[in-house]
Amino acid sequence: MDSPPSRLEVIVLAAGRGTRMRSCLPKVLHDLAGKPLLAHVLDTARALNPRKIHVVIGYEADRVRSVFSSEKDLSWVEQKQQRGTGHAVKQVLPHIGDDALVLVLFGDNPLVQQNTLDKVISTLGQPETKNAPDIVLVTAEVAEPAGLGRILRDPAGKLAAIVEDKDASPDQLAIREINTGIMAASKTLLQPYLDQLEPDNAQNELYLTDIVALAAKSGTDIAVCNTEKEYEALGINDRAQLAEVERVYQNLEAQRLMLGGVTLRDPSRLDIRGDVDVGMDSILDANIVLEGRVKLGERVHVSSGVCIRDSIIEDDVVIHPNTVIEGAMIGKRCELGPFARLRPGSELEESVKLGNFVETKKSHIARGTKASHLSYLGDSDIGERSNIGAGTIVCNYDGIDKHQTVIGDDVFVGSNATLIAPLKIGDGGFIAAGSTISVEVAKEELAIGRGKQRNITGWTPPAKRKPKINRES
């Protein structure tokens, strides 16, 4: 039997500038692990399968919207005057279905987990469910609550109100249970309480959290869900907090990889900035950066200082230090680096070796071929078991267009060769060292393209052509 369509609608508050970031960039666009803070929250919201996601924007609204212009499932609501969280939610309610269950999230709270939000939604339940609460609030116990709203409870232990840090008394500041800001309720319940909000606080704003006190006084049933982990409550107000959350995120990713059978030489010196999958028994050394969509196979050994972006690397590949790989597909048992650079469009079949200071771009290199050092291979198609000597340069650009070089199987290219595209070298061809080649080389031909050498006897070096001057006389 099909499940009923979701009535859940999510509001993400993302209107503020974030003055403590000291930046012209809207706070929610600051980067965490390779993507904007807001993107992390939206990913979590989508995992809940809501009917709709509404994003409240204000400061640099067009700039925020443009970053997510390709994401067509978002409803944008502009808060032209930033008058607080309660005011922001009021701007969205006209766009929400009357039957909706509403979940409020924050664009600067990127570490909240899906299982916590699932618990909130299941606790809220359906309006017709017996004993279901009317409001569900997410709280957390934290070691350092400074700057956060405190949870106030009545003598029976029931939630009574939330007091913001700036408005709290000394006794209230000692409370360690804090409000994360995440709240869920039906639209029909939210509407009248939002209409009752007053800017009676130090900031002269409409606080969404004041709904809790209004609801408690009227006897509304309020449930509390605690986060499983303290880090879920970490919001970001300045760059120091951004760095703190970055380290938490990276530690979580490192734990995920290690639990999946990956050895990390130093988990604190791995940076994951995207969607990364690493196979069992792979070994990652220190100071590695993995960006975008990266997939590493089993038994891959990545040395220190390596950066890999948007690439697929198959089993048993060895990557030596300080190699940069972007937009590449690497076959089994390849060996790369040190100091190699593989640019977008590089495709290596199995057992290819690219050594130190070899650069490739938009090139296909077949099984068993080697370019051990100091070469540039651009717009090339290179066959099996060929050898590219040190200092080989493929001249693929004529100043206007790029041209292709095709090198067959079992070709030997001697050191310091210059291959001027468009060019074809047949199977078994041999290019003599120091040659400049611009004409097709047929199968098994030897090509020599050097200027004739002359040895001049009786030559006088410059140092001997003029008498020395005695500067002391």
N, C-alpha and C positions, 0 to 999 in steps of 0.2 A: 504494500500500500504506500502510495506517495505521501511524503510529509507535507503538511500545509505550508504555503508560501510564507517566507519570513516577514514579520512585522517590525523587525528591528531596523531602526535608522540611527546612524552614528553621526554625532556632531564633533568635529575636530576644531578646537579653538587655536587659531594661528594668526591673529590680527596684530599682535604687538611688535614693536620695533626691537625690544630687548636692549634698553639703554646701557645696561651694565656690560654688555658685550663690547661697547665702545666701537661700533662698526656702522657703516652705512648699509650693510647687508642685513635684511630681515633675519631675526634670530632663527626662525625655522628653516632657513636656507643654509645655515652653517653646517659644515661637513662633519659627519660621524661615520667612520669606517667606509669612506668613499661615496657616501650619498647624503642628501640633506636630512636633517633631523625629521622634518615632516614626512619624508618618504618612509622612514622606519615605522612611524605611527600608522600611516596609510596601509602599509603591508600587513600590520597586525589587525587593523580594522577589516580589511578584505578577508582575512582568514575566518572571520565570524560569519561570513555570507550574509551581510545585511541587505536590506531592500535598497538602501541608498546611503551614500556617504556625503555629508555636507561639510564643507571647509569654510570657516569664517576667516576672512582676510581683511586687513586694514592698511597697515604701513606697507608701502610699495606693493600694493595689491596686484597691479599688472605684472610686476616682476615675479611675484610668487606664482601667479597663474601661468605665466609663460614657461616656467620650469617644468610644470606638469601638464603642458598643453596636449601631450599625446595620450593622456589618461582620461578617456571619455566617460568614465563611470563616476566622475566627481561633480557635485553640485556646489557652485561657488556662491557665497553670500558675503557681501562687503559690509563691514562695520565702519562707517565713515568717521565716527567719533569713538575713540576707545574709552568707554565709560565703565569698564569692568566686565567680569565674566558673566554676570547675570544679564547685563545689557546685551552682550554678544549672543547668548542663547536666545534671548527674545527676538533678535533679528532673524533667527532661523525658523522659529516655530511656524510662521505662515507657510513655509515651504514643506512642512512635514505633515504626513497623513494623520487624520484625526484618530485612527486606531493604532498609531505607532507606539512601540516601546522605544524609548530614547536613551542612548548611551552617550555620555559626554566624555571625550578624551582631550588631551592637550598636545599640541604640536611640538612642545619642547620636553616631552616625557617619553623618550624613545625606547626605554627598556622594559616597559610593562609587557607582561607575557600573555599569550593567548589563553593559557589555562586559567589565569586569574580572571580574565574577562568572561570566559565561558562560565565560571562559577558565579559571577555577578548576574549574568543573564538567566542562568538556571535558578538562582535564588529569587530573582524578581518574578519569574514564572509568567503565567498568563493571568489576566485580570480575573478570569472566572475560577482560577485555582484557589481552593480553600487554604487559608492561613498564609497566603503569599503576601510579602511585605509590599508597601506602596512605593518605597524608595530604598535603593541599595547604594551604599557608600563604600568606597574602597579606602581603607586606612592601612598604616604600616607602623611598626615599632622600629624606631631608628636610634642609633647611638648619639647622633648630633642633630637635634631637631631645630637648631637656630634658623630663623628665616621662614619657617614652615607653619602653617595653620595647625593649632592643637585641637584635639578631640576632647570635648567636655562631656562628662557623664553625670547622671543624677545619682543620688545615694543608692539606688537599686542597681546601678551599673549600666543603665540604659543610656544610649546616646542622647544628649540634650542639646548640644550646640557645637559650633566650630568657631574658634576665635583666631583671627589672624595674628601673626607674630607682632606686628606693629601695634596692635590693639590689646595685647595680652598683659595681664598683671604679672608680677614676679612669680607668684605661685603657679600661674598657668604656664609660664615659660619653662617650668621644670618638668612639664608633662612630656613624655617621649612618644606617645601615640599621636601620629600626625595624619592630616588629611592629604591624600594624594591628588584630590580634585576630581577624581573619576567618580561619576555618579550615574545611576540609571533609574528611570521612572517612566510612567506612561505620560504621553503628551497631555492627556486630560487632567492629570494631577499637576504637572509642571506649570501649565498656563496660569491658573489663579495665584499660585505662590509667586511666580515671576512678577505678576502685576502688583504684588504687595511690597516688593523690595524698595528700600529707601537707602540713599547714600549716606547713612549715619555711621561714618568711619573716618579714619585719618586720611584716607585717600580720596574721599568724596566720590566713591564709585559704588556701583551696584554689584554686590558680591553674590555669586551663585551659591556660595556656602551658607548664606543667611537663610536659604530655603530650609535648611535642617532645623534651625531654631523655630521657624514659623510652623513647620510640620510637627515638631515635637510638642509645641504648645497646643496644637489643635487635635492632638491624639493620633496623628498619622503614624502608621507602623513603619519604622525605619530599621532596616537590617544593615549590618556591617560585615564586609568581607575583608579579611586581612590578606595582604600579599604574602606569598610564600617566601620571597626573598626581599631583603631590605633594598637592594639595588633597583627594584621595580619602582620605587618611589622617587628615584633620583631625577629631578627636573634640572634644567640648565638655565642659569641666569647670567653667567659670565664665562670667560674663557678658561678659568681654572676649573670650574665645574665641568666644562666640555671635555677637558683633558682627563679629568677623573672618570667620566662616563666612558670615554674612549678606552681607557685601560680596563674597565670592567667588561666592556664588550669584547675586547681582544682576549681577555682571560676566558670568557665563556666560549669563544670560538676555539681557542687552544684546547680547552677541556674536551670539547666535542670531537676534535680530531684525535686526541690521545685515546679517548674512550673507543674510538673507531679503529684503533690498531696502528696509529701513526706515531713514530718517535720524533719528539721535538727536543733538540739539544738544549734550548733555552726558551720555554714557553713565553717568557716576558719580552722576547725580542722577535716575535713573529707578528706581522700586521696583515690582517685579512680585510680587504675592502671590496667585498662583493660576494658572489655566490661561488663557494669553493668546495670541491669534493676531492678528497685524497684517498687513494687506495691503501689497503693493509700493507704493513711492513715497509712503507716508505719512510725515509729519514729526511727531516728538514733541519738544517743547521741554523745558526743565529742570523739575525738581521736580514730576513727574507720578507719581501712584500708581494702579496698575491692580490691582484685587482681584477674587477669585473667577473666574468664567468670563466673560471679556471677548473679544469679537471685533470688530475694527476692519477696515473694508473698505479698498479702495485709495484713495490720495490723500486720506486723512483728515489734517487739520492740527489738532493738539492743542497749545494754548498752555500756558504755565507755570501751575503751581498747580492743575491739574485733577485731580480724583479720579473714577475710573470704576469701578463695581462691578457685576458680574453683568449686563452689558448688551451688546446687539448694535447696532453703529453701522455703517451702510452707506457706500458710496463717496461721496467728495467732500464730506464733512461738515466744517464749520469749527467748532471749539470754542474760544471765547475764554477768557482767563485766569480762574482761580479758580471755575470751574464744577464743580458736583458732580452726578454722574449715577449713579443706583442703580436696578437692576431695570427698565431702560427699553429700548425698541426705537426706534431713530432711523433714519428713511428717508434716502434719497440727497439730497444737496445741502442739508441743513438747516444752519442757523446758530444757534449757542447761546452765550449769555453776552455779556459777562463777568458773573460772579457770578450765573449762573442756577442753579437747583436743580431737578433732575428726580427725583422720588421714585418708589418702586416702582409699576408699573402704568401708567407714562407711555408712550404709543405715538404716535409722530409719523410721519406720511406724508412724502413727499418735499417739499423746498423750504419747510419750516416754519421760521419765525424766532421764537426766544424770546430776548429781550434781557436787559439787566441787571436783576437782582433780580426775575426772574419765577420763580415756583415752580409746579410741576405735581405732581399726585398722582392716580393711577388715572384718567387722562384720555386720550381718543383725540382727536388733533388732525389734521384732514385737510389735504390738499395745499394749499400756498400760503398758509396762514393765518399771521398775524403777531400776536405780543404783544410789543411792543418794550421795555416797561419797567414795573417796579413793579406786578406783578399776581400774584394767586393763583388758580389754576385747579384745583379739586379735584373729583373725581367728575363730570367733564364729558365730553360728546361734542360736538366742535366741527367744523362742516363746512368745506368748501373756501373759500379766498380771503376768509375773514372777517378783520376787524381788531378786536383787543382793545386798547382805549385804556389809557393809563397810569393806574395806580391802581385798576384793575378788580378787584373781589373777588367770587369765587363763594362765597356763604355756604352750605356744604354740610352743616353740622352743627348740629342743633337742640338739642344737649345730651344726646341719647339715641341718635339714629340719624343715619346719613349719607344724603343725598338727591342725586339726579342732576340736572344741568342739561344740556339739549340745545339747542345753538345750530346753526342751519342754515347753508347756504351763503351767501356774500356778505353776511353780517351785519356791521354797523358798531356797535361798542359804544364810546360816547364815554368820555372820561377820567373817572375817579373815579366809576364806576358800581358799584352794589352789586346783585348778582343773587342773590335769595333762593330757594334750592332747596326743593322740586322746582319746576322752571321749564322752559318751552319757548319758544324764540324762533324763529319761522319764517324761511324763506329771505328774504333781502333786508331783514330787519327792521333798524330803526335805533333805537338807544338813545341818548337825549340825554345829554350830559355831566352829571355830578352827580346822576344819577337813582338811586332805589332801586326796583327792579323785583321784584314778587312775583306778578304775574298774567301768564298766557300772552300772548305778543305774536305776532299772526298774521303771515302772509306779507306783507312789504313795508309793515308798519305802523310808524309812528313812536311810540315810547313815551317819555313824559316823566313822571318821578316825583319832582318837586321840591316843597319847601315854597315858598309864595308869598313873593317878596322884598318887603320894606318898606324904604324909605329915609326916615329921620327927620331932619327939619331942626331946627335950633336945639338940637341935642344937646350937652351939656357933657361933655367927657372927664373922667375921674376926677382927672387932674392939676390940673384947674382948679376942682374943687369945694371945696377947702379952702384957706384962706390959708396961705402958706408961713410956717414958724416960723423966726425968726432965732435960731439956736442960739448965736450969739456974744454976744448981749445979756445 
